[in-house]
């Protein structure tokens, strides 16, 4: 059985990913080479259960098992030889496994960065960059210090040669890369934590670019997002202009959540949670704070509707039994508490709550009338421009403000094993409880706005 499994893996590996490894190595002096990016939650041995009947037995207790599986994972990664490799649930607590990854990846020409989760959780992240594809200009670690002890890595990289896609031959391809693993939504109270984790990442990326006075560049967010296309995190990132590379490659709409999966979780459910997000420098973006506020109010409305409240009933609920036809701050806070968005150690802070109130109180009179409730919470009508929604540039706005920059087009994307691309989870797949996602990006020349 083991030989049959290996044969199937090898056959699938060659047929599904061989052409992408080849694509990443094609280059000449006329064309910028494609780059490839792989994200993979490799299921830490301390979490992998050896038996459905005995949930206490973990792979970490059997060295032969975890060693063989991780060698196999490395075989596949090194065969593919992506420009960027982002791994989650990397067993940083085991020196032998860490040394194995660092040696094999290092010998293959990668520079490696590992980051443990806080409070000695045992696992963490590993990001590997091919040195012949990128120079690492900067590396930063984000520690969320929240109830999930989650972390993120941020790398600023540049190609080792000027870009032939740009009129100015001195311009190099620069990219910001993020690797992360968001908290699993064990219950509804953790939804706000997951949203906060993404907000912290985007805040840091934004401040990093401002602090170093950097020109706009592509941003690639990789990882296990522990949430599907129907979730608040997905909508939050979409509102900031990010696109799911896999969905873009396959021309799937936001509503096509059922067409692929990438994870079978510990509850036995299959879902698509592994993403490589791309934001190009020509994309118009809402203010980050606006997107954050919209996302939280969207979660707020979702909880109200789950309680089967109509629009009018929801307004009455927020009024908190006051005699006027308005919502007070105390009523607003009480509603947030009852909906589990505050009142516990990982809920909204007092500062965040107050800031939401200020955003909702349009006229600043310290109460919300029915119109403000409609416009900010129930049917939000935040000021939007057409290009902010579509993310497309209006050429008329670029007159006198043109400058070249390099972005990416999504050339192709593949999930492995191949069954997951049809929404099925194969029973004979044993490498992880996640699929591996690889995306091929092609550099393209594009205009950017000069502020």
C-alpha positions in Angstrom: 0.0 0.0 0.0 2.8 2.4 0.8 4.5 1.7 -2.5 1.2 2.4 -4.3 0.8 5.6 -2.5 4.3 6.8 -3.4 3.7 5.8 -7.0 0.5 7.8 -7.1 2.2 10.8 -5.5 5.1 10.7 -7.9 2.8 10.4 -10.9 0.6 13.2 -9.8 3.7 15.3 -8.9 5.2 15.0 -12.4 2.0 15.6 -14.3 0.6 18.5 -12.2 3.6 20.5 -11.2 6.4 19.7 -13.6 5.5 22.3 -16.1 5.3 25.0 -13.4 8.8 24.2 -12.2 9.9 24.5 -15.8 8.1 27.8 -16.2 9.9 29.4 -13.3 13.3 28.6 -14.8 12.6 30.0 -18.3 14.4 33.3 -18.9 16.4 35.2 -21.5 17.7 38.8 -21.8 14.4 39.8 -23.7 11.9 38.6 -21.0 11.7 38.8 -17.2 11.5 35.3 -15.8 8.3 34.0 -14.2 8.4 33.5 -10.5 6.6 30.8 -8.5 5.2 31.0 -5.0 4.2 28.0 -2.9 2.2 28.0 0.3 1.8 24.7 2.3 0.6 23.9 5.8 2.7 20.8 6.4 0.8 19.7 9.6 3.2 19.6 12.5 3.8 16.1 13.9 2.7 17.4 17.3 -0.8 17.9 15.8 -1.0 15.0 13.4 -3.2 12.2 14.8 -2.0 8.6 14.0 -5.4 7.1 14.7 -9.0 8.2 14.4 -9.9 5.8 17.2 -7.1 7.0 19.6 -7.0 10.8 19.4 -4.2 11.0 21.9 -1.5 9.3 19.7 0.4 11.9 17.7 3.0 11.5 15.0 5.6 13.3 17.1 5.8 10.1 19.2 7.0 8.1 16.2 10.3 9.4 14.7 10.2 7.1 11.7 6.7 8.4 10.7 7.3 12.1 10.9 10.9 11.8 9.4 9.7 9.9 6.4 6.7 12.2 5.8 8.8 15.4 6.0 11.5 14.0 3.8 8.7 13.4 1.2 7.4 16.9 1.6 10.9 18.2 1.0 11.3 16.0 -2.0 8.2 17.6 -3.6 9.2 21.1 -2.6 12.7 20.7 -4.1 11.4 19.1 -7.2 9.1 22.1 -7.7 11.8 24.6 -6.7 9.5 27.6 -6.3 11.0 31.1 -6.0 9.2 31.6 -2.7 8.2 28.8 -0.3 5.9 29.6 2.7 5.3 26.8 5.2 2.9 26.8 8.1 2.8 24.4 11.1 6.6 24.0 10.8 7.8 22.0 13.9 10.3 24.6 15.2 10.4 22.7 18.5 12.3 19.8 17.0 16.0 20.5 16.2 16.4 17.4 14.0 13.5 18.4 11.8 14.6 22.1 11.7 18.2 21.0 10.7 16.8 18.7 8.0 14.8 21.5 6.4 17.5 24.1 6.7 20.2 21.8 5.3 18.2 20.5 2.3 16.7 23.9 1.4 20.1 25.6 2.0 21.9 23.1 -0.2 19.3 23.8 -3.0 20.1 27.5 -2.9 17.5 28.9 -0.5 17.9 31.4 2.3 15.6 30.4 5.2 13.7 32.3 7.9 11.8 30.5 10.7 9.6 32.0 13.3 8.0 30.2 16.3 4.6 31.0 17.7 4.7 32.7 21.0 4.3 30.9 24.4 6.3 27.9 23.1 3.4 26.4 21.1 5.9 24.2 19.3 5.2 25.1 15.7 5.5 28.2 13.6 6.4 29.4 10.1 9.2 28.9 7.6 9.8 31.1 4.6 12.4 30.1 2.0 13.6 32.4 -0.8 15.6 31.2 -3.8 18.8 33.3 -3.8 19.1 33.2 -7.6 15.6 34.7 -7.9 15.6 37.3 -5.1 17.8 39.3 -2.7 16.3 39.8 0.7 16.4 43.5 1.5 14.6 43.3 4.9 13.0 40.7 7.2 10.5 41.5 10.0 8.6 39.4 12.5 5.1 40.2 13.7 4.0 38.8 17.0 0.3 39.3 17.5 0.5 38.3 21.2 -3.2 37.3 21.2 -5.1 34.3 22.5 -3.9 32.2 19.5 -0.2 33.0 19.8 -0.1 33.6 16.1 2.7 35.2 14.2 3.6 36.5 10.7 6.7 37.0 8.7 7.2 40.0 6.4 10.0 40.0 3.8 11.0 42.8 1.4 12.8 41.2 -1.6 14.2 42.4 -4.9 15.2 40.6 -8.1 19.0 40.4 -8.5 18.8 42.1 -11.9 17.1 45.2 -13.4 13.6 44.6 -14.9 13.4 44.3 -18.6 9.7 45.1 -18.3 10.3 48.7 -17.4 11.4 51.5 -19.6 13.9 52.6 -16.9 16.4 49.7 -16.9 17.6 50.7 -13.4 14.3 49.7 -11.8 14.3 46.3 -10.1 11.4 44.0 -9.3 10.6 44.5 -5.6 8.0 42.5 -3.7 6.6 42.5 -0.2 5.9 38.9 1.0 3.9 37.9 4.0 3.6 34.4 5.5 1.1 33.7 8.2 -1.3 31.2 9.8 -4.5 32.7 11.2 -6.4 31.4 14.2 -8.9 28.6 13.7 -12.5 29.8 14.3 -13.3 27.4 17.1 -16.3 29.5 18.0 -17.9 32.8 17.0 -16.0 34.9 19.6 -12.8 34.2 17.7 -14.0 35.8 14.5 -13.0 39.3 15.6 -9.5 38.0 16.6 -9.0 36.7 13.1 -10.1 40.0 11.6 -7.7 41.8 14.0 -4.8 39.6 12.9 -5.3 40.5 9.2 -5.7 44.2 10.2 -2.4 44.1 12.1 -0.7 42.6 9.0 -2.0 45.3 6.7 -1.3 48.1 9.1 2.3 46.9 9.4 2.8 46.6 5.6 1.3 50.1 5.1 3.5 51.6 7.8 6.6 49.8 6.6 6.2 51.3 3.1 5.7 54.7 4.6 8.6 54.5 7.0 11.0 53.5 4.3 9.5 55.9 1.7 9.1 53.0 -0.7 7.6 53.1 -4.1 4.4 51.1 -4.6 5.2 47.4 -5.2 3.3 44.1 -5.4 2.3 42.6 -2.1 1.9 38.8 -1.8 0.1 37.4 1.2 0.6 33.6 1.7 -0.7 31.2 4.2 -3.4 29.2 5.9 -6.1 31.7 6.5 -8.4 29.2 8.3 -11.4 30.7 6.6 -13.3 30.3 3.4 -14.4 32.7 0.6 -17.7 33.3 2.5 -15.9 34.6 5.6 -15.2 38.1 6.9 -11.5 37.9 6.4 -11.9 37.1 2.7 -14.2 40.1 2.2 -11.9 42.3 4.2 -8.9 41.5 2.0 -11.1 41.8 -1.2 -12.2 45.3 0.0 -8.5 46.3 0.1 -8.0 45.3 -3.5 -6.3 41.9 -2.9 -7.2 39.1 -5.3 -7.0 35.4 -4.8 -4.4 34.2 -7.2 -5.9 30.7 -7.6 -9.4 32.1 -8.3 -7.9 34.6 -10.7 -6.0 31.9 -12.6 -9.1 29.8 -12.9 -11.5 32.7 -13.5 -13.6 31.9 -10.4 -15.9 34.5 -9.0 -16.1 35.3 -5.3 -19.2 33.2 -5.1 -17.5 30.1 -6.4 -16.5 28.8 -3.0 -17.5 25.3 -3.7 -15.3 24.6 -6.7 -12.1 23.9 -4.9 -11.0 22.9 -1.4 -7.6 22.8 0.3 -8.1 21.4 3.8 -9.8 18.7 5.7 -10.0 19.9 9.2 -10.1 18.1 12.5 -13.9 18.1 12.4 -13.8 16.2 9.1 -15.1 19.2 7.1 -13.4 20.1 3.8 -13.0 23.7 2.8 -10.8 26.1 0.9 -8.6 28.0 3.3 -5.2 28.3 1.7 -4.6 31.4 -0.3 -1.9 33.3 -2.1 -3.2 36.9 -2.3 -1.9 39.5 -4.7 -2.2 43.2 -4.6 -0.6 45.1 -7.5 0.7 48.7 -7.2 -1.9 50.0 -9.7 -4.8 49.0 -7.6 -6.9 51.8 -6.0 -7.5 51.0 -2.3 -9.9 52.3 0.3 -8.4 53.7 3.4 -7.4 50.7 5.5 -9.4 52.1 8.5 -12.5 52.4 6.3 -12.2 48.7 5.3 -11.6 47.7 8.9 -14.7 49.5 10.1 -16.8 48.1 7.3 -15.6 44.6 8.1 -16.4 44.9 11.8 -19.9 46.3 11.1 -20.4 43.5 8.6 -19.7 41.0 11.4 -22.0 43.0 13.7 -24.8 42.8 11.2 -24.1 39.1 10.6 -24.6 38.4 14.3 -27.8 40.4 14.4 -29.2 38.5 11.4 -28.2 35.2 12.9 -30.4 36.2 15.8 -33.3 36.5 13.3 -33.6 40.3 13.8 -35.1 42.4 11.1 -33.7 45.9 10.3 -36.2 47.6 12.6 -35.8 44.9 15.4 -32.0 45.3 15.2 -32.4 49.1 15.7 -34.6 48.5 18.7 -32.1 46.0 20.1 -29.3 48.6 19.9 -31.5 51.3 21.5 -31.2 49.4 24.8 -34.8 50.4 25.9 -34.2 54.1 25.9 -37.2 56.3 25.3 -35.8 58.2 22.3 -35.7 57.2 18.7 -31.9 56.8 18.7 -29.0 54.6 19.9 -26.8 55.8 22.7 -23.2 54.9 23.2 -24.0 52.7 26.2 -26.6 50.8 24.1 -24.1 50.3 21.3 -21.5 48.9 23.8 -24.1 46.6 25.4 -25.1 45.3 22.0 -21.5 44.6 21.1 -21.1 42.7 24.4 -24.2 40.6 23.9 -23.0 39.7 20.4 -19.7 38.5 21.9 -17.6 41.2 20.1 -16.6 42.6 23.5 -16.6 41.5 27.1 -13.8 38.9 26.8 -10.1 39.0 26.7 -9.9 38.7 22.9 -12.8 41.0 21.9 -12.7 44.6 20.7 -10.7 46.9 22.9 -12.3 50.0 24.5 -10.4 52.2 22.0 -11.6 50.1 19.0 -15.1 50.3 20.3 -15.0 54.0 20.7 -13.5 54.4 17.2 -16.3 52.4 15.7 -18.8 54.6 17.4 -17.1 57.7 16.0 -17.2 56.2 12.5 -20.9 55.4 12.9 -21.9 58.8 14.3 -22.0 60.7 11.1 -23.1 64.1 12.4 -21.1 63.8 15.6 -24.0 64.5 18.0 -23.1 61.4 20.1 -26.2 59.4 19.3 -27.2 57.3 16.2 -30.5 57.9 14.6 -32.2 55.4 12.4 -30.7 56.9 9.2 -27.1 56.6 10.6 -27.9 53.1 11.7 -28.9 52.2 8.1 -26.0 54.0 6.5 -23.3 52.7 8.7 -24.4 49.3 10.0 -27.4 47.8 8.2 -26.9 48.9 4.6 -23.6 50.7 4.7 -23.2 53.5 2.1 -19.6 54.5 2.7 -18.2 57.0 0.2 -17.0 54.9 -2.7 -15.7 55.5 -6.2 -16.2 53.2 -9.1 -12.5 52.5 -9.4 -12.2 51.7 -5.7 -14.7 49.0 -6.2 -13.4 47.6 -9.4 -9.7 48.2 -8.6 -9.1 49.5 -12.1 -7.3 52.7 -13.1 -9.0 55.4 -15.0 -6.4 56.5 -17.6 -7.6 60.1 -17.6 -6.4 60.4 -14.0 -2.9 59.5 -15.0 -2.3 62.5 -17.3 0.9 64.1 -16.2 1.3 61.6 -13.4 2.6 58.5 -15.2 5.5 56.5 -13.9 6.4 52.9 -14.6 6.4 50.2 -12.0 6.4 46.4 -12.1 3.5 44.3 -11.0 2.4 40.7 -11.6 -0.1 38.9 -13.7 -1.3 35.5 -12.5 -0.1 33.1 -15.2 -1.3 29.9 -13.6 -2.1 28.2 -10.3 -2.4 24.6 -9.2 -3.5 22.8 -6.0 -2.0 19.4 -5.2 -3.4 16.7 -4.8 -5.4 17.3 -8.0 -8.7 16.0 -6.6 -9.1 19.1 -4.4 -9.4 21.2 -7.5 -12.7 19.4 -8.1 -13.9 20.0 -4.5 -13.0 16.4 -3.3 -10.6 15.2 -0.7 -8.6 12.0 -1.6 -8.5 9.4 1.1 -5.1 8.2 -0.1 -3.4 11.6 0.5 -1.1 11.4 3.5 1.4 14.3 3.3 -0.8 16.8 5.3 -4.4 17.7 6.0 -3.8 20.7 3.6 -3.2 20.8 -0.1 -0.2 22.5 -1.5 -0.9 25.7 -3.6 1.6 27.0 -6.2 1.1 30.1 -8.3 3.1 31.2 -11.3 3.4 35.0 -11.6 4.6 36.9 -14.7 6.1 40.4 -14.2 4.2 43.1 -16.2 4.9 46.8 -16.7 2.1 49.0 -15.4 1.6 52.7 -14.6 1.3 53.9 -11.0 -0.1 57.1 -9.6 2.3 59.7 -8.2 1.0 61.1 -5.0 
